Amino acid sequence: MPSPTPSPSIWSRKRDLVYLIFFVIHIPTIFTNCKAVVDAVPLLPTALQTDLAHQIRAFYVSSYNDKFFAEPPPPWFTAFIAMELFYHAPLSLWAIPALIRDNAMVPVHLLAFGVQAFVTSLACLVQVWSWEDRTVAQKRSITMLYGPYVALGWYPILLCLCFWDFGWALTGVSRGVYGAGYGL
């Protein structure tokens, strides 16, 4: 039995490297910086809500004037926060070693991540730009926070639409466009 061909190095898979860098930066952001601390404070039990989390949240609200955090959020936004905590965070933890190993499931998970990040962030931006009580400068500032998730989320969707062999959906057999070693 022939031994499997080793996957190419992450350094030679530029798209995977971009996502690896994103997730390496994103994980600390989710767990220790503003994003999850700011997002998750209202969802956490009181015992898990620290003074630091409330201080970071207050700083974020005063710096960016983001109504999603300054006022009670709409129910759909609370659902987006829950998706971030229960899907996005675990996926981010899984993605780093999976990208390094060139796991064959990476493209599927990045597509799901991309759709989730794109749709939720775009919905937030549409709402932000509808706010009449915020200045254009404030809206731009918030857009600088949400916008990269729209762009990063769109990329795997675009790759899927451009390169995915949709024949597998009809025949149940993939011709291997996204096989191991391809790298998204």
N, C-alpha and C positions, 0 to 999 in steps of 0.2 A: 504494500500500500504506500503510495507516495506521500511524503510529508507535506502538510499544507504550506503554501507560500507565505512567508511572513508579510505582514502589512507594511506598507511604506511608512516611513517616519512621519510623525505629526508635522515636522518642519517642512516636509515636501508637500503636504496637503494644506494649501493656503486657506481655503474656506474653513476647513476644520480648525486650523490655527486661529482664525478670527473668532470663531465661536468658543474655542477653548479660552482665549484671552477674555472674552466677554463673561463667560461663566466664572472664571477665576476672580474677576473683579466683582461680579454680580453677587456671588454667595456672601462675601462679607457685607455687602450693601444690604442684602435681604435680612441678615441676622444681627448685624451690629450697628448699622448706620440708619439713616432716616427711613428708607423705604418700608421695611416691615415694621420697624418700631413705630413709625408714624401711622402706617396703614393699620396695624394689628391692635393698637392700644384699645380701641373700643370693643374688639372681639374677645380680648383676653379676660380671663377671670380676674377679679380685683386683686387677688393674691399675687398674680404674675405681672401686674402693672407697676413698674418701678417709677421712682421720681425721675430718674434719668430719661426714661421713655417719654414721660409727660413733658420734660424740659425740651427734648429734641423735637417733639411734636409741636410745642409752643413756638420754638424757633422757626420751624418749617412754616407754620401758619403765618407768623409775623413777617417772614422773609418773602414768601411767595404769594400770599393772599389767596391761597387755593381754597375755594369754597367747599370743596369736598371734605376738607378737614376743619374749616373754620365754623361750619354749620353742620347740623345733622345731615349725613349723606343720604342721597336717594337709595332706596332698597337695592337697585341694580348695582350701585357702587359697592355696597356691602357684600353682595354676591361676588363681585370681581375681587375684592380683598380676600374672601374665603378661597377663591380659585388660586390666588397667588400663594396663600399659605399652604394649601393642601395639595396643589398640583405643581405650581411653578417652583417652589422651594425644593421639594423632593427631586423633581426633574433636574434642577440645577446641580444638586449633589451627585446625581447619577451621571450627568453628562460629562463631567471632567474625566473620570477614568475611562468612560466609554469612548470619548473622542480620542484619547491617547491610544487606546487599544484598537481603534478603528472598528468598533463594534458595528455589525451589520444593521442593527436596529436604530442607529443614530439618525439616519434620514427620516424615518417614520416619526421618531420622537421630536425631532426638530420641526417637522411639518406641523405636528400637533401644537408644539410650543409656539411656532410662528403664527398659526391661526389664532390661538388664544391671545398672544401678546398683541397682534395686529388689531383684532376686533375690539378687545377691551380698551386698549390705549386710544384707538381711533374714536370710540364712543366717548371717552373722557374728553378728548380734544374738541369734538363737535360740541359737547356741552359747554366746555370752557369758552369757546368762541361765541356762544350764544349769551353769555353773561353780559348784561347791560351795565352792571355796577362795578365792572373792572376796566381799567385802562388798557389800551392796546399794549403798552409796555408790560403790564402785569400778565396779560394773556401770552405775550411772547415768552416771558420768563417761565411760565408754566409749560408752554409748548416745548421749551428746551429740555424739560424733564421728561415729558411724555413722548415727545417726537422720536427719540432714538428707538423706543420700543415699537413704534409703528414701522420704522424703516427696517429694523432688525427682524421684526415679525414678517414683513412682506417678502424678504429675501428667500426663505425656504419655500414659500408659496410660489414665488416666481420660478424658482428652480424646478419645482415639481411640475408646474404647468409647461415649462419649456422642455424638460428632459425626461420626465418620467414616462416609462413605457406603459401606457394604459391598457395594453393587451392583456396583462395579468388579470384585470378586473373582469374581462370577458371569458378568458380561457382558464383562469386559475393558475397560470404559469407565467412567471416573469422571465424575460429574456436577459435579466441581469444588468440593466442599466445602472442600478444602485447597488450592485453586488459588493461584497466585502472588498475593501481596498480602493473603492471609488472615492469615498470621502465627499460629503456634501459640501 
